[in-house]
Amino acid sequence: MKKSTVFLLAWYATVMVFVVLAAVLPLLNYSVLDLALWISTEQLIFTLILLIVILTFFLIILVQTSNILATQGMRQNLRSILQNKSIRATADEDQLLLQLSEKVTSLTRQVQMIDNQDLVKREEIVEDERRRIARDLHDTVSQELFATSMILSGLTSNLASISPENMNQQLQTVKQMIETAQRDLRILLLHLRPSELDGKSLVEGFELILKEVSDKSNIQVQFKHEVGDLPKLVEEHLFRIAQEIISNTLRHAHAKHLDVYLIQSETELQLKMTDDGVGFVQDEEQELSYGLANIQERVEDLAGTLKIRTAPNKGVAIDIRIPLLNGREDDQTSEKGDKNVKN
């Protein structure tokens, strides 16, 4: 409590004591103006004791009242801060509350900006996905169905002049194009499959999507794994990474074989996926495609490394290494970020 407040309380208490003495002493047949009262030793001792008791009593009441009022004011200010309302500083000690209010307001603005940026980013991701799906549909299924329609239209208008051999050849072409469109559509639907483990382990999730690859395409899949317990965060990231790689392989690689290795050691987790497809030209200065950029971002979130080896007609090999703490991490601590993953 400030010194000025203590002096003010003492002054009020002194005034009140004299007022009380002026009212009480006449009841005891004494007068405040009676000099004998103040000169007599016994009367003086009595008066001083009475004065001390009354002064102490009123000081206690005033101090308690002041503390209660200060506490109520503090609570009101804190309530205003929690409600993100502005407060007014009326004393030096209230400057801390004012600074706290400004901090809370500033943090609230920052959180709102981050939320807005995150919302915009998610909307951009959704829009990019829509454009990519539309482009894939146009470049594959739509083009194949259009070509099929044109061939069938030509056959219909020239039935009388087309030989049986030519007719059979054209129909076989149409059949192959329809089968190709059906396969491309299945691949696209596989890419759109919800990327959640749904309570399964990472190995079970891999087996599920790789089985779909085998069932819905002509790719032969080999899956080898040596994995123990992993944090949920790592499992979810690796599952989505694998799904993205598989989607790229199905749509672009034209591969016949896909090999997947998921190996855990004492210090790291390795995910390696290789295919024997057409590959691509790797340019270090060229920006990564949307799918590969997503993969790289997820790997960086896990403090891992990503290596891509490819060449035209040489297939693609993607090697991902994720560092682990003592080979295992706790689920709760892994969600906190850098505490669970070595840089």
N, C-alpha and C positions, 0 to 999 in steps of 0.2 A: 504494500500500500504506500502511496506517495506521502511525503512529509507534510505537504500542504493539506492533504486530506486528514491526517492525524491531528494537526493543529486546529483545523476547522471543527473536527469532532470534539476536541478538548474544550474549545470555546463554547460550543453549544452545550456541552455537558456542564460547564461551569455556570453558565447563565441559568440553566435549568436547576442546578443545585441551589443557587441563591434564591430562585423563585420558590423552590420547595421549602427551603429554610424559612423564608419570609412567611410561608403559609403554615408551617408546622410549629415553629417556635412559639407563636402566640398561644397555641393549644397547650403548651407546656409552661405557660406563664412566663415566657421569656420574650424579649424583643431583640430584633436584629440590631437596633440602635443602642441597646443597653451596653455601655462600656464595661460594666462589671462582669457581664457574661464573658467578654473576651479577655478580661484581666485575670479573673479567678482561675486558678490552676485547674481545679477539678472541672469547672464549667468549660474551660478551654479544651481540656482533654476530651471531654464528652462531645464537644462541638466538632473537634477535629476528627474523632472517630466516626461521628455521624456524617460528616462531610465526606470522608474517605469512602464509607460504605455506599452512600448515595451516588457519589461520583463514579465509583467502580461499577455500580449497578447500571447507571445510565450509559457509561462508556461501553459496557458489554452489549447492551441493547442496541446502541447506535452502530457498533462495529458489526454485530450480527445482521442488523438490518442492511447495512451497507454491503456486506458480503452477499446477502440474498439478492439484493438488487443487481450487484455486479454479476452474479451467477446467472440470473435471469437474462441480463443483457448479453452475456456471453452466449447463452443458449440460443437467444434470438438471432444473434449474428451468425452463429454456426448453422442454424436452420436456414438462414438466408443464403449462406454460402452453398449449402447442399442443394438448395433450390436454384442455384446459379443466379441469385439476385445480388445487386450491388449493396454495399454497406457503407456507412459513414464512420470515420474514425473521430472519436471525441476526446481521446486521451493518447498519451504516448504509447501505453501498452497496447492500445487498440491498433497501432500501426502493424503489428504482427498479423492481426486478423485481416486487415486491409490487404496486406501482401498475400496472405493465404487466399483471399477472395480473388485477387487478380490472377494468382497462379491457377486456381480452379477454373476460372473463366478462360484463361489461355489454353489450358489442357482440354477443356471442353471443345473449344474451337478447333484445336488440332485433331481431336478424335473425330469430330464431324467432317473435317477435311479429308482425313484418312478413309473414313467410311464412304464419303462421296467418291473419292478416287478409286476405292476398291469396287464400288458399284459400277462406275464407268468402265473399269478394267474388265469386270465380269461381263458387262454388256458387250464390250468390244470382242471378248473371247467368244461369246455366243454368236455374235454377228459374223465373226471370222469362220466359225464352224458352219454356220448356215451357208455362207458363200462357198466354202470348200465342198460341202455336200452337194450344193447345186452344181458346182463345177464338175464334180465327179460323176453326178448323174448325167450331165450333158455330154461329158467326154466318153462315157462308157455306155451305160444302158440306153440313154436317149438316142445316141448315134447308131447303135446296133439295131434298135427297134425301128428307127427311121429307114435304115438301109434295108431291113427286112420288109418293111411296108412297101418300099419302092420296087423291090424284086417281085413281091407278090402281085403288085399292081401291074407290072409289065407282063407277068405270066398270064394274068386274067385277060388282058386286052389282046394277047396274041396266042390264045390257046389253039386256034386252028392251024397256025403256021409253025408251031414248035414241035420238034421231033420228040418222041418218048425219051430218048437218051438225054437230050438237052433238058427236058422237063425234070427228069430224075436228078440230074446234076444240080439244077437250080434249087430243087426242093431240099437236097442234101445241104446245100449252102445255107438255105434259110434255117434248116434245123440246127446247124452248127452255130449260126449267129444267135438264135434264140437260146441255145444252151449257154453260150458265152454271156449273153445278157443276164440270164438267170444266175449264173455263177457270180458275175460282178455285183448283182443286187444282193446276193447272200453275203458277199464280202463286205459290202457297205453296211448291211444290217448287223453284221458281226462287229464292225467298228463302233456302231451306235449302241451296242449292248451296254447296260449299266456297269460302270467300272467300280463295283464294290465287291468286297470279299464275302459279305453277308455271313459273318461268323466263321468262315472257313480259314484254314491256315494258308500260308502263302503257297506251299506246294500243292494243296488241294485246288486253290484258285488257278494256278498254272496248268494243272492237269485238265481242269474244266475248259479253259479257253483253247488249249492245244488240241483237245479232243474235238472241239468245234471246228478248228482249222482242218483237221484230218477229215471230218465228216463233210464239210462244205467246200472243200477244194481238192485239188489233185496233189497237194504237197504232202510229202512223207515227213513226219515229225519224229525227232528223237529228243527225249528229255532225260537228263541225268541230274541228280540232286543229292547233296549232302548238307542238310540244313537242320540246325537245332532251333531253340526258341529265339524269336526275334521280337523287337519292339513293334507294337501295332503300327506306329508311324512309318517305320522302315518298310514293313510289309505292304502297306497301302501305296506308298510311293513306287516300290518296285513292281507291284501289280499293274499300276497304271503305265509305268514305263514299258513293261513287257507288252501290254495291250497296244500301245502306240507303235512299237517296233513291228509287232505282228501285222497291224493294219497297213503299215508302209510296205511290208514284204508282200502281202496279198495284193495290194493295189498296183505296185510298181515293179517288183522284182522279177516276176514271171519265173519264179524258182520252182524246183522240183523237190528240194530237200531243205528242211529247216532244223538246225541243231540248237538245243537250248541247254545251257549248263548253269546251275545254281549251286555254288559251292561256298561253304562257310568255314573259315579258319579261325584261329584264336584272335586274330587282329582285324580281319576284314571279311566282307561278304562280296563274292564275285558273281556277277550276272553276265554271261557271254552268250550271244545269239549270232549264229552265222547261217547264211543261205548261199545257194549256188546260182543266184539269179544274174540279171544283166549288169548289176552294179551301176556306178555312176562316176563321173569325173569329180574328184575332190579338189576343191580350190580353197586354200587357207584364207584368202581374202574375201571370198564370197560368203554372204550371210547364209546361216542355216535356214532350211525350210521351216515352215510353221511346226510340223510334227517333231523334227529334230530339235528345234528351239525349246519346245515343251519338255523334251527328254533332258536336255542339258540343264534347264532350269530346275527340274526336280532333283537331278544328280547334285547340283550345287547346293540345294537346300539341305541335302544330307552330307555335305562336305566331302563328296566323293569325286571321282575322276571318270571322264568319259573319253574313250578312244574309238575312232571309227577308221577301219581299214577297208578300202574298196578300190576298184578300178573297172573300167568298162569290160563287161563279159567275165568278170572275175568274182562276182558275188559281193556280199557285204559281211563284214565281221564287226560287231559292236561289243566292246569290252567295258564293263562298268565295275568299278571297285568302290565299295562303301566301307569306311573305317568303322570298327566296332571297339567298344570299351570292354576289354577282357573277354572278347568273344561273345558277350551277352550284355544286354542293357535292360534296365527296368522300364516298364511301359510308362510309368508316370514321369520319370525323369527324362525319358527320351522326348516327351512332348515339350519340354522346356527349352529345347534348342541346343545351344552350344555346349551345355554341360554334359551332354551325352555323346557328342560326336567330336572326334579329334579333327583339328584343322589340318 
